[in-house]
Amino acid sequence: MGTRGSAELRAREASRAAELLGVSARVNLGLPDAGITNTPTTRAQLVRLIREFQPRVVLAPSITGKHPDHRVSAELVTDACFLSGLSKIEPDVPRFRPFKLLHSLTYREDPVKPTFVVDISAEFEQKLLAIKAYASQFDGATQAGEAFPNGEPLYDIVRHQAAHYGALIRVKYGEPFYTAETMRVDDLMSLNVSTF
């Protein structure tokens, strides 16, 4: 139901973005745009994929957001990650549970602080190229999804947001994530973001 483009065009753009990022597999569950639900059926679909791919880390949208698909997807992914470890859910596929679930905070200004920020300075230009692959959605735009408009082109806002999060860890570009668990540090001397 994207405002711009068509399903066919978006599929081509997604394939191009995946190619630019070196993605080895991209699966679309066919859930309805602006109508994603967290139901036993959708959870089962996702449980099957989690078990097939067996990821150690799963990235999900933020647990809050304006678009209902984003909020519901975060809940759906969280539930499916837990359920994928239960043997009586989809019993024909061997159970598997990911080790870590992370929520992306990119382009958000929620009151929750990131648990950590990843230095993406070396990868940022490649990330921006992948975003630009979705030209029907983003070319000429000044707002999209959770990115608030400030009068600048969307691509500039993406760069500014990455620079903002990078500044928090004293690098050029950063990507913020949230996890419900407190992160462990084994060596205080290895902490690498200066207080001063």
C-alpha positions as CSV (number, residue, x, y, z in Angstrom):
1,M,0.0,0.0,0.0
2,G,3.0,2.3,-0.3
3,T,2.0,5.8,-1.3
4,R,4.6,5.8,-4.0
5,G,5.5,3.1,-6.5
6,S,4.0,-0.3,-6.9
7,A,4.5,-3.8,-5.4
8,E,6.5,-4.8,-8.4
9,L,8.7,-1.7,-8.3
10,R,9.3,-2.0,-4.6
11,A,10.3,-5.7,-5.1
12,R,12.9,-4.6,-7.6
13,E,14.2,-1.9,-5.3
14,A,14.4,-4.4,-2.4
15,S,16.4,-6.8,-4.6
16,R,18.8,-4.0,-5.6
17,A,19.2,-2.9,-1.9
18,A,19.9,-6.5,-0.9
19,E,22.5,-6.8,-3.6
20,L,24.2,-3.6,-2.5
21,L,24.3,-4.9,1.1
22,G,25.5,-8.4,0.1
23,V,22.4,-10.0,1.6
24,S,22.4,-13.8,1.0
25,A,18.7,-14.3,1.6
26,R,15.7,-12.0,1.7
27,V,12.3,-13.5,2.5
28,N,9.0,-11.7,2.4
29,L,6.2,-13.3,4.4
30,G,3.6,-11.5,2.4
31,L,2.0,-9.8,5.5
32,P,-0.2,-6.9,4.5
33,D,1.2,-3.4,4.5
34,A,-0.5,-1.3,7.2
35,G,-2.2,-4.4,8.5
36,I,0.5,-6.6,10.2
37,T,-0.9,-8.5,13.1
38,N,0.7,-10.5,15.9
39,T,-1.4,-13.6,15.8
40,P,-0.7,-17.3,16.2
41,T,-0.6,-17.6,12.4
42,T,1.9,-14.8,11.9
43,R,4.0,-15.9,14.8
44,A,4.1,-19.5,13.4
45,Q,5.3,-18.1,10.0
46,L,8.1,-16.2,11.7
47,V,9.0,-19.1,14.0
48,R,9.6,-21.3,11.0
49,L,12.0,-18.8,9.4
50,I,13.9,-18.2,12.6
51,R,14.4,-22.0,12.9
52,E,15.4,-22.2,9.2
53,F,18.0,-19.5,9.4
54,Q,19.0,-19.9,13.1
55,P,20.3,-16.4,13.6
56,R,22.4,-15.7,16.8
57,V,21.2,-12.0,16.7
58,V,17.8,-10.8,15.5
59,L,17.2,-7.1,14.7
60,A,13.7,-5.8,15.2
61,P,12.0,-2.3,14.9
62,S,11.7,-0.1,17.9
63,I,9.1,-1.1,20.4
64,T,7.4,2.2,19.9
65,G,6.6,4.2,16.8
66,K,4.0,6.1,14.7
67,H,3.4,3.4,12.1
68,P,1.4,0.5,13.5
69,D,3.3,-2.0,11.4
70,H,6.5,-1.0,13.2
71,R,5.1,-1.4,16.7
72,V,3.3,-4.6,15.9
73,S,6.4,-6.0,14.1
74,A,8.6,-5.4,17.1
75,E,6.1,-7.3,19.3
76,L,5.7,-10.1,16.7
77,V,9.5,-10.5,16.3
78,T,9.9,-10.6,20.1
79,D,7.2,-13.2,20.6
80,A,8.4,-15.4,17.7
81,C,12.0,-15.4,19.0
82,F,10.7,-16.7,22.3
83,L,8.3,-19.2,20.8
84,S,10.9,-20.6,18.4
85,G,12.6,-22.2,21.4
86,L,9.4,-24.1,22.4
87,S,9.2,-27.6,21.0
88,K,5.4,-27.8,20.9
89,I,5.2,-24.7,18.6
90,E,5.5,-25.8,15.0
91,P,6.7,-29.3,16.2
92,D,7.7,-30.5,12.7
93,V,10.7,-28.0,12.7
94,P,13.4,-28.5,15.3
95,R,13.3,-25.8,17.9
96,F,15.9,-23.0,18.0
97,R,16.0,-19.7,19.9
98,P,18.3,-16.8,19.0
99,F,20.7,-15.6,21.6
100,K,20.0,-11.9,21.3
101,L,17.2,-9.6,20.2
102,L,18.0,-6.0,19.4
103,H,15.7,-3.1,18.6
104,S,16.8,-0.5,16.2
105,L,16.4,3.1,17.4
106,T,17.6,4.7,14.1
107,Y,15.7,7.8,13.1
108,R,13.9,7.9,16.4
109,E,13.8,10.3,19.3
110,D,12.2,8.1,22.0
111,P,12.9,8.8,25.6
112,V,14.8,5.5,25.9
113,K,18.5,5.9,25.4
114,P,20.3,3.4,23.2
115,T,21.9,0.5,25.1
116,F,24.8,0.8,22.7
117,V,25.8,2.4,19.4
118,V,27.7,0.6,16.6
119,D,30.4,2.4,14.7
120,I,29.2,2.3,11.1
121,S,31.6,4.9,9.7
122,A,33.2,2.5,7.3
123,E,29.8,1.1,6.1
124,F,27.7,4.3,6.1
125,E,28.1,5.2,2.4
126,Q,27.1,1.6,1.4
127,K,24.1,1.9,3.7
128,L,23.0,5.1,2.1
129,L,23.3,3.6,-1.4
130,A,21.0,0.8,-0.2
131,I,18.5,3.3,1.1
132,K,18.7,5.2,-2.2
133,A,17.9,1.9,-4.0
134,Y,14.3,2.6,-2.8
135,A,14.1,5.7,-5.1
136,S,10.3,5.4,-5.5
137,Q,9.9,5.8,-1.8
138,F,12.6,8.3,-0.9
139,D,13.8,10.4,-3.9
140,G,12.7,13.9,-3.3
141,A,11.2,13.1,0.1
142,T,11.8,15.2,3.2
143,Q,10.1,12.8,5.6
144,A,9.6,9.0,5.8
145,G,8.6,6.7,8.5
146,E,10.0,7.8,11.9
147,A,12.3,10.5,10.4
148,F,10.9,13.9,11.2
149,P,11.2,16.6,8.5
150,N,13.4,19.6,9.0
151,G,13.2,21.0,5.4
152,E,16.2,19.0,4.2
153,P,16.1,16.1,1.8
154,L,15.6,12.8,3.5
155,Y,19.0,11.5,2.5
156,D,20.6,14.4,4.4
157,I,18.5,13.7,7.4
158,V,19.7,10.0,7.3
159,R,23.3,11.3,7.3
160,H,22.7,13.8,10.1
161,Q,21.0,11.1,12.3
162,A,24.0,8.7,11.8
163,A,26.4,11.6,12.6
164,H,24.4,12.4,15.8
165,Y,24.7,8.8,17.0
166,G,28.3,8.6,15.9
167,A,29.1,11.6,18.0
168,L,27.7,9.8,21.1
169,I,30.5,7.3,20.7
170,R,33.1,9.7,19.2
171,V,33.1,8.4,15.7
172,K,31.8,9.8,12.3
173,Y,28.7,7.6,12.0
174,G,26.8,5.4,14.4
175,E,23.8,3.1,14.5
176,P,21.8,2.9,17.8
177,F,20.3,-0.2,19.3
178,Y,18.2,-1.0,22.4
179,T,18.0,-4.3,24.3
180,A,16.0,-5.0,27.5
181,E,19.0,-6.7,29.1
182,T,21.8,-4.8,30.8
183,M,25.0,-5.3,28.7
184,R,28.0,-6.9,30.4
185,V,31.5,-5.4,30.5
186,D,34.3,-7.8,31.4
187,D,37.2,-5.3,31.5
188,L,36.7,-1.7,32.6
189,M,40.0,-0.8,30.9
190,S,38.6,-1.8,27.6
191,L,35.8,0.8,27.7
192,N,36.4,3.0,24.6
193,V,34.2,6.1,24.8
194,S,35.9,9.0,26.6
195,T,33.9,10.8,29.3
196,F,35.8,14.0,28.6
